[in-house]
């Protein structure tokens, strides 16, 4: 089945799974997103203040039109 409806995926990082779940619920309740998928713990590697660092985060994937 083909659909002409365009949709967008919004990639969001959060401090932890609970924060990601709160954001997902808020976005769906306010109709900012049709669906939110919370992806468990991930490790991020980034440069901060001249040093390479690591941190734990959760990922939220929002689907919207």
C-alpha positions as CSV (number, residue, x, y, z in Angstrom):
1,X,0.0,0.0,0.0
2,X,1.4,3.4,-1.0
3,X,0.8,6.6,0.9
4,X,1.5,10.2,-0.2
5,X,1.6,11.4,3.4
6,X,5.0,12.7,4.4
7,X,6.2,12.2,7.9
8,X,9.3,13.2,9.9
9,X,11.4,11.3,12.4
10,X,12.7,13.5,15.3
11,X,15.8,12.1,17.1
12,X,15.9,13.3,20.7
13,X,18.4,12.4,23.5
14,X,17.4,12.5,27.1
15,X,19.3,12.1,30.4
16,X,17.6,8.7,31.0
17,X,14.7,6.5,30.0
18,X,12.3,8.1,32.5
19,X,12.9,11.5,31.0
20,X,12.5,10.2,27.5
21,X,9.2,8.5,28.4
22,X,7.9,11.8,29.9
23,X,8.9,13.7,26.8
24,X,7.2,11.0,24.6
25,X,4.0,11.1,26.6
26,X,3.9,14.9,26.6
27,X,4.5,15.1,22.8
28,X,1.8,12.5,22.0
29,X,-0.7,14.1,24.5
30,X,-0.2,17.5,22.9
31,X,-0.5,16.0,19.4
32,X,3.0,17.2,18.5
33,X,3.8,13.6,17.6
34,X,1.8,10.6,16.6
35,X,4.1,8.1,18.3
36,X,7.2,8.0,20.4
37,X,9.7,5.2,20.7
38,X,12.0,5.1,23.7
39,X,15.2,3.3,23.0
40,X,17.0,2.2,26.1
41,X,20.4,3.1,27.4
42,X,23.0,4.3,24.9
43,X,26.5,5.6,25.3
44,X,27.4,8.9,23.7
45,X,31.0,10.0,22.9
46,X,31.5,13.7,22.3
47,X,34.0,16.5,22.6
48,X,33.4,18.9,25.6
49,X,35.7,21.7,26.8
50,X,38.6,20.4,24.8
51,X,38.3,16.7,26.0
52,X,36.6,13.6,24.6
53,X,34.0,12.4,27.0
54,X,31.4,9.7,27.4
55,X,27.9,9.8,28.9
56,X,24.9,7.6,29.3
57,X,21.7,8.7,27.6
58,X,18.4,7.4,26.4
59,X,17.1,8.0,22.8
60,X,13.6,9.1,21.9
61,X,12.4,8.7,18.3
62,X,9.3,10.8,17.6
63,X,7.1,10.3,14.5
64,X,5.2,13.3,13.3
65,X,3.7,14.9,10.1
